[in-house]
Amino acid sequence: MSSVNFPVLIVDDFSTMRRIIRHLLVQIGFTQIEEARDGAEALKKMRRSPVKLVFSDWNMTPMSGLDLVREMQADEQLHDTPLIMITSEARWEKVKTAKEVGVANFIVKPFNAETLKRKIETAIGRPLD
């Protein structure tokens, strides 16, 4: 597996989920992986050191993944950064809402490295290898 040389950010309030996503990203070949516990911390990190792709949980407090996307869309520096929303429920209304606010792609838990890779490729508009 070749290495993927661009920075990504995992945003999830559960450290176990961040660790699982990190492990899958490493399997795919990512080497520059940052983490944040919530949307507010993610915004601070992205403004300090831009990333090329964000993975965010939907249900977090105090700032949900949806709120994070809205903040990113309103920020001149961040509005072009694709975000892949991760959730445990795949109701059509949620997917529709996420797409309307600017989510690049959607992943339902549980998922594997191959699914994650396909979602990333769709979000960034090109193959990883």
C-alpha positions as a Python dict, from the first residue, in 0.01 Angstrom:
ca = {
    (1, 'M'): (0, 0, 0),
    (2, 'S'): (142, 337, -98),
    (3, 'S'): (135, 625, 146),
    (4, 'V'): (-121, 904, 113),
    (5, 'N'): (61, 1227, 174),
    (6, 'F'): (-196, 1485, 277),
    (7, 'P'): (-322, 1583, 623),
    (8, 'V'): (-660, 1463, 748),
    (9, 'L'): (-856, 1528, 1067),
    (10, 'I'): (-1073, 1285, 1265),
    (11, 'V'): (-1339, 1451, 1481),
    (12, 'D'): (-1520, 1231, 1732),
    (13, 'D'): (-1600, 1265, 2101),
    (14, 'F'): (-1520, 897, 2164),
    (15, 'S'): (-1149, 817, 2174),
    (16, 'T'): (-1220, 454, 2077),
    (17, 'M'): (-1387, 564, 1753),
    (18, 'R'): (-1099, 803, 1675),
    (19, 'R'): (-857, 514, 1729),
    (20, 'I'): (-1058, 281, 1500),
    (21, 'I'): (-1076, 541, 1220),
    (22, 'R'): (-704, 620, 1261),
    (23, 'H'): (-622, 248, 1231),
    (24, 'L'): (-829, 216, 911),
    (25, 'L'): (-667, 529, 763),
    (26, 'V'): (-321, 388, 838),
    (27, 'Q'): (-425, 62, 662),
    (28, 'I'): (-520, 268, 355),
    (29, 'G'): (-183, 446, 367),
    (30, 'F'): (-247, 779, 541),
    (31, 'T'): (47, 915, 738),
    (32, 'Q'): (-66, 1265, 845),
    (33, 'I'): (-361, 1212, 1081),
    (34, 'E'): (-479, 1468, 1336),
    (35, 'E'): (-760, 1423, 1590),
    (36, 'A'): (-1010, 1647, 1767),
    (37, 'R'): (-1265, 1568, 2041),
    (38, 'D'): (-1539, 1795, 1908),
    (39, 'G'): (-1628, 2049, 1640),
    (40, 'A'): (-1492, 2349, 1831),
    (41, 'E'): (-1151, 2185, 1878),
    (42, 'A'): (-1156, 2078, 1511),
    (43, 'L'): (-1215, 2435, 1393),
    (44, 'K'): (-924, 2563, 1603),
    (45, 'K'): (-692, 2294, 1465),
    (46, 'M'): (-800, 2350, 1103),
    (47, 'R'): (-753, 2726, 1127),
    (48, 'R'): (-406, 2675, 1274),
    (49, 'S'): (-297, 2399, 1037),
    (50, 'P'): (-521, 2331, 733),
    (51, 'V'): (-616, 1975, 640),
    (52, 'K'): (-733, 1832, 308),
    (53, 'L'): (-1012, 1609, 443),
    (54, 'V'): (-1219, 1584, 762),
    (55, 'F'): (-1397, 1281, 909),
    (56, 'S'): (-1659, 1381, 1163),
    (57, 'D'): (-1905, 1203, 1385),
    (58, 'W'): (-2260, 1338, 1355),
    (59, 'N'): (-2358, 1321, 1723),
    (60, 'M'): (-2117, 1518, 1940),
    (61, 'T'): (-2149, 1785, 2205),
    (62, 'P'): (-2119, 2077, 2240),
    (63, 'M'): (-2083, 2113, 1859),
    (64, 'S'): (-2234, 1840, 1640),
    (65, 'G'): (-2086, 1727, 1311),
    (66, 'L'): (-2363, 1912, 1129),
    (67, 'D'): (-2278, 2233, 1316),
    (68, 'L'): (-1913, 2178, 1225),
    (69, 'V'): (-2000, 2154, 854),
    (70, 'R'): (-2206, 2474, 877),
    (71, 'E'): (-1915, 2656, 1045),
    (72, 'M'): (-1672, 2527, 782),
    (73, 'Q'): (-1903, 2637, 498),
    (74, 'A'): (-1922, 2988, 646),
    (75, 'D'): (-1542, 3015, 680),
    (76, 'E'): (-1351, 3145, 376),
    (77, 'Q'): (-1044, 2938, 472),
    (78, 'L'): (-1232, 2610, 531),
    (79, 'H'): (-1533, 2605, 298),
    (80, 'D'): (-1358, 2397, 29),
    (81, 'T'): (-1237, 2127, 271),
    (82, 'P'): (-1440, 1809, 212),
    (83, 'L'): (-1600, 1646, 516),
    (84, 'I'): (-1712, 1284, 543),
    (85, 'M'): (-1987, 1243, 803),
    (86, 'I'): (-1982, 926, 1013),
    (87, 'T'): (-2296, 809, 1189),
    (88, 'S'): (-2462, 499, 1328),
    (89, 'E'): (-2795, 572, 1158),
    (90, 'A'): (-2858, 601, 785),
    (91, 'R'): (-3203, 752, 770),
    (92, 'W'): (-3267, 921, 435),
    (93, 'E'): (-3360, 1250, 605),
    (94, 'K'): (-3019, 1263, 774),
    (95, 'V'): (-2832, 1193, 450),
    (96, 'K'): (-3040, 1458, 270),
    (97, 'T'): (-2977, 1718, 543),
    (98, 'A'): (-2605, 1641, 546),
    (99, 'K'): (-2577, 1679, 168),
    (100, 'E'): (-2775, 2006, 178),
    (101, 'V'): (-2530, 2166, 423),
    (102, 'G'): (-2223, 2055, 229),
    (103, 'V'): (-2115, 1711, 350),
    (104, 'A'): (-1897, 1546, 81),
    (105, 'N'): (-1988, 1189, 173),
    (106, 'F'): (-2157, 977, 439),
    (107, 'I'): (-2041, 657, 616),
    (108, 'V'): (-2258, 439, 837),
    (109, 'K'): (-2094, 251, 1126),
    (110, 'P'): (-1963, -13, 1125),
    (111, 'F'): (-1738, 11, 817),
    (112, 'N'): (-1409, -130, 694),
    (113, 'A'): (-1098, 9, 525),
    (114, 'E'): (-1226, -65, 173),
    (115, 'T'): (-1552, 122, 232),
    (116, 'L'): (-1361, 411, 387),
    (117, 'K'): (-1124, 423, 89),
    (118, 'R'): (-1416, 433, -161),
    (119, 'K'): (-1586, 714, 34),
    (120, 'I'): (-1260, 913, 47),
    (121, 'E'): (-1205, 873, -327),
    (122, 'T'): (-1558, 998, -397),
    (123, 'A'): (-1514, 1293, -158),
    (124, 'I'): (-1182, 1408, -308),
    (125, 'G'): (-1278, 1322, -667),
    (126, 'R'): (-983, 1099, -749),
    (127, 'P'): (-834, 756, -670),
    (128, 'L'): (-587, 730, -382),
    (129, 'D'): (-338, 499, -560),
}
